Amino acid sequence: MIFEFFSLTDPGLLRENNEDSVTLDPDNQVAVLADGMGGYNAGEVASAMATTFIKTELGRWLSEGGLEASARELKRAMEICIDNANRSIFNAANSNPQYAGMGTTLVMGVFQGSRALIGHVGDSRCYRLRAGAFTQLTRDHSLLQEQIDAGLISLEQAQYATHKNLVTRALGVEDTVLLEVNEYRAEDGDLYLLCSDGLSDMMTDERIAAILVTAGTLEEKGRALIDAANDSGGRDNISVILACARSKPVRRGLLSRLLGR
């Protein structure tokens, strides 16, 4: 299985700056998206630190032999990278007054062969479109989600809640953070969407799925999602990463080709 990627981030219509950060490592098939928070542009710093650190450190580990690692080893490597990134952001926030209180949510995917490991912290999400079925793979680390899980608020009421963005987990806020990682089996044609809440807060899952089904290339799908979120108000920064799984073409050996097999 091979994966094709596309990423795009947009400030939206109401924000002067963009505190989201996205990065791709196609060689190691890693995708990382972060949604920063904090005043005086500190959110930009936190999200950029997170994506840069993880791409560099996890990419190095994968290129030095991690591509042959087991799922358990890969999950542990992801957790270590998140822990180190969290400490770097936390230390920067506590040693520089202008960065005080900064942090970032994060969602990442590591795609290897027929497996996809999806990790997240906070309310940045990952969805999967498979054979027309659109599924949210991550579960928000947020106060709203906790209230839904406890039966204190319905899904319908949640759509109009005013505290959607109160996350219960983020990088850089405390000296430790827990990355939630889940492994999925990738199938030919699977389309994974990683996004910030600037997309998911502005559009229903049904509308997102409709765009992914009808648009053309990955770039066309990604740009259509950004445009639709802005058409819906664009109240926040909007970021998307798309990863599409394709079966590797079968390569016949030279002898087989000469013999016509």
C-alpha positions as CSV (number, residue, x, y, z in Angstrom):
1,M,0.0,0.0,0.0
2,I,1.2,3.5,-0.9
3,F,-0.2,6.8,0.2
4,E,-0.7,10.1,-1.6
5,F,-0.9,13.3,0.5
6,F,-2.1,16.8,0.3
7,S,-2.1,19.5,2.9
8,L,-3.5,23.1,3.1
9,T,-4.0,25.6,5.9
10,D,-6.0,28.9,5.7
11,P,-6.4,31.7,8.3
12,G,-10.2,31.9,7.8
13,L,-12.1,35.0,7.5
14,L,-12.0,36.5,11.0
15,R,-8.5,35.8,12.3
16,E,-5.6,38.1,11.5
17,N,-3.0,35.3,12.0
18,N,-2.9,31.6,11.5
19,E,-2.1,29.5,14.6
20,D,-2.5,26.2,12.7
21,S,0.5,24.3,11.4
22,V,0.7,21.3,9.0
23,T,3.6,19.2,7.8
24,L,4.1,16.1,5.7
25,D,6.9,13.6,5.4
26,P,6.0,11.7,2.3
27,D,9.2,9.6,2.4
28,N,8.3,8.2,5.8
29,Q,4.5,8.6,5.2
30,V,3.9,10.8,8.2
31,A,1.4,13.6,8.5
32,V,1.1,16.0,11.4
33,L,-1.5,18.8,12.0
34,A,-1.5,21.1,15.1
35,D,-3.9,23.9,16.2
36,G,-2.1,26.3,18.5
37,M,-3.6,28.5,21.3
38,G,-2.2,31.4,23.3
39,G,-2.0,35.1,23.0
40,Y,0.5,37.4,21.2
41,N,0.9,34.8,18.4
42,A,2.2,32.2,20.9
43,G,-0.2,29.7,19.4
44,E,1.7,29.9,16.2
45,V,4.9,29.1,18.0
46,A,3.4,26.1,19.9
47,S,1.9,24.5,16.8
48,A,5.0,25.1,14.7
49,M,7.2,23.6,17.4
50,A,5.0,20.5,17.6
51,T,4.9,19.8,13.9
52,T,8.5,20.5,13.2
53,F,9.8,18.5,16.2
54,I,7.6,15.5,15.4
55,K,8.4,15.5,11.7
56,T,12.2,15.7,12.4
57,E,12.4,13.3,15.3
58,L,9.9,10.6,14.1
59,G,11.2,10.9,10.5
60,R,14.8,10.3,11.7
61,W,13.7,7.3,13.8
62,L,11.7,5.8,10.8
63,S,14.5,6.4,8.3
64,E,17.0,4.7,10.6
65,G,15.1,1.4,10.7
66,G,11.7,2.2,12.1
67,L,10.1,1.3,8.9
68,E,10.5,-2.3,9.9
69,A,9.2,-1.7,13.4
70,S,6.2,-3.5,14.9
71,A,3.0,-1.5,15.6
72,R,3.9,-1.6,19.3
73,E,7.3,-0.1,18.7
74,L,6.0,2.5,16.3
75,K,3.3,3.5,18.8
76,R,5.9,3.9,21.5
77,A,8.1,6.0,19.2
78,M,5.1,8.3,18.6
79,E,4.5,8.6,22.3
80,I,8.1,9.5,23.0
81,C,8.1,12.1,20.3
82,I,5.0,13.7,21.7
83,D,6.4,13.6,25.2
84,N,9.6,15.4,24.1
85,A,7.7,17.9,22.0
86,N,5.4,18.6,24.9
87,R,8.3,19.3,27.2
88,S,9.9,21.6,24.7
89,I,6.7,23.7,24.4
90,F,6.1,23.6,28.1
91,N,9.6,24.8,28.9
92,A,9.4,27.5,26.3
93,A,6.1,28.7,27.7
94,N,7.5,28.9,31.2
95,S,10.8,30.6,30.3
96,N,9.5,33.2,28.0
97,P,6.8,35.6,29.3
98,Q,5.6,36.3,25.7
99,Y,4.8,32.6,25.3
100,A,3.1,32.1,28.7
101,G,0.0,29.8,28.4
102,M,0.7,28.7,24.9
103,G,-0.2,25.2,23.9
104,T,-1.5,23.2,20.9
105,T,-3.8,20.4,20.0
106,L,-2.5,17.8,17.5
107,V,-3.5,15.0,15.3
108,M,-1.0,12.8,13.4
109,G,-1.0,9.8,11.1
110,V,1.8,7.3,10.4
111,F,1.0,5.1,7.4
112,Q,2.9,1.9,6.8
113,G,1.8,-0.7,4.3
114,S,-1.7,-1.9,5.3
115,R,-1.7,-0.1,8.7
116,A,-2.5,3.4,9.8
117,L,-1.6,4.6,13.3
118,I,-3.6,7.7,14.2
119,G,-2.6,9.7,17.3
120,H,-4.2,12.8,18.7
121,V,-4.3,15.2,21.6
122,G,-7.2,17.6,22.0
123,D,-10.0,18.2,19.5
124,S,-8.1,18.1,16.2
125,R,-9.6,15.2,14.4
126,C,-9.1,12.3,11.9
127,Y,-11.9,10.9,9.7
128,R,-11.8,8.0,7.2
129,L,-13.9,7.7,4.1
130,R,-14.1,4.1,3.0
131,A,-16.5,2.9,0.3
132,G,-18.8,5.8,0.9
133,A,-18.9,5.4,4.7
134,F,-17.5,8.4,6.6
135,T,-16.3,7.7,10.1
136,Q,-14.7,9.8,12.8
137,L,-11.7,7.8,14.1
138,T,-10.7,10.1,16.9
139,R,-12.7,11.1,19.9
140,D,-12.3,14.7,21.1
141,H,-10.4,15.4,24.4
142,S,-12.8,18.2,25.3
143,L,-15.3,19.1,28.1
144,L,-18.1,18.9,25.6
145,Q,-17.2,15.3,24.6
146,E,-17.0,14.4,28.3
147,Q,-20.5,15.8,28.8
148,I,-21.8,13.9,25.8
149,D,-20.2,10.7,27.1
150,A,-21.8,11.2,30.6
151,G,-25.2,11.8,29.0
152,L,-25.4,15.4,30.3
153,I,-25.9,16.8,26.8
154,S,-27.3,15.3,23.6
155,L,-25.5,15.4,20.2
156,E,-28.2,17.8,19.0
157,Q,-27.6,20.1,21.9
158,A,-23.9,19.8,21.4
159,Q,-24.2,21.4,18.0
160,Y,-25.2,24.7,19.6
161,A,-22.9,24.5,22.7
162,T,-20.9,27.6,23.4
163,H,-18.0,25.7,25.0
164,K,-16.9,23.6,22.1
165,N,-13.3,24.7,22.2
166,L,-12.6,23.9,25.9
167,V,-10.1,21.0,25.5
168,T,-9.1,18.8,28.3
169,R,-5.7,17.8,26.8
170,A,-3.1,19.8,24.9
171,L,0.6,19.9,24.3
172,G,2.6,22.4,26.3
173,V,0.0,23.1,29.0
174,E,1.5,20.7,31.6
175,D,4.8,18.9,31.9
176,T,3.3,15.6,30.7
177,V,0.6,14.8,28.2
178,L,-1.0,11.5,27.0
179,L,-1.1,10.8,23.3
180,E,-4.1,8.6,22.3
181,V,-3.0,6.2,19.5
182,N,-5.1,3.7,17.7
183,E,-4.2,1.4,14.8
184,Y,-6.4,0.8,11.8
185,R,-6.1,-1.5,8.8
186,A,-5.8,0.5,5.6
187,E,-7.6,-0.7,2.5
188,D,-7.2,0.3,-1.1
189,G,-9.1,3.6,-1.7
190,D,-9.3,4.7,1.9
191,L,-9.2,8.4,2.3
192,Y,-8.0,9.8,5.7
193,L,-8.8,13.4,6.6
194,L,-6.9,15.2,9.4
195,C,-8.3,18.6,10.3
196,S,-8.4,21.3,12.9
197,D,-11.7,22.4,14.5
198,G,-11.8,25.3,12.1
199,L,-13.2,22.8,9.7
200,S,-15.2,20.5,11.9
201,D,-16.9,23.3,13.8
202,M,-18.1,25.0,10.7
203,M,-19.5,22.0,8.8
204,T,-21.4,18.8,9.5
205,D,-19.9,15.5,8.9
206,E,-22.4,14.9,6.2
207,R,-21.3,18.0,4.3
208,I,-17.6,17.1,4.7
209,A,-18.3,13.6,3.4
210,A,-20.2,14.9,0.4
211,I,-17.3,17.1,-0.7
212,L,-14.8,14.3,-0.3
213,V,-17.0,12.0,-2.4
214,T,-17.7,14.4,-5.2
215,A,-14.6,16.5,-5.6
216,G,-11.8,15.3,-7.9
217,T,-8.1,15.2,-7.0
218,L,-6.8,15.4,-3.4
219,E,-5.9,19.0,-4.0
220,E,-9.4,19.8,-5.3
221,K,-11.0,18.0,-2.4
222,G,-8.8,19.9,0.1
223,R,-9.4,23.3,-1.4
224,A,-13.1,22.6,-1.6
225,L,-13.2,21.8,2.1
226,I,-11.4,25.1,2.9
227,D,-13.7,27.1,0.7
228,A,-16.8,25.5,2.2
229,A,-15.6,26.3,5.7
230,N,-15.0,29.9,4.8
231,D,-18.4,30.0,3.0
232,S,-19.9,28.9,6.3
233,G,-18.3,31.8,8.2
234,G,-14.6,30.9,8.5
235,R,-14.6,31.9,12.1
236,D,-11.3,30.1,12.9
237,N,-8.1,29.0,11.1
238,I,-8.8,26.0,8.8
239,S,-6.4,23.2,8.2
240,V,-6.7,19.9,6.3
241,I,-4.4,17.0,5.5
242,L,-5.6,14.3,3.1
243,A,-4.0,10.8,2.8
244,C,-5.2,8.4,0.2
245,A,-4.3,4.7,0.2
246,R,-3.5,3.0,-3.1
247,S,-2.5,-0.7,-3.7
248,K,1.0,-1.0,-4.9
249,P,1.2,-2.0,-8.6
250,V,2.5,-5.5,-9.1
251,R,6.0,-5.4,-10.6
252,R,7.0,-8.5,-12.6
253,G,10.6,-9.5,-12.7
254,L,12.7,-9.2,-15.9
255,L,12.5,-13.0,-16.5
256,S,8.8,-13.0,-16.2
257,R,8.4,-10.2,-18.6
258,L,10.7,-11.9,-21.2
259,L,8.7,-15.1,-20.9
260,G,5.4,-13.1,-21.1
261,R,4.2,-14.2,-17.7
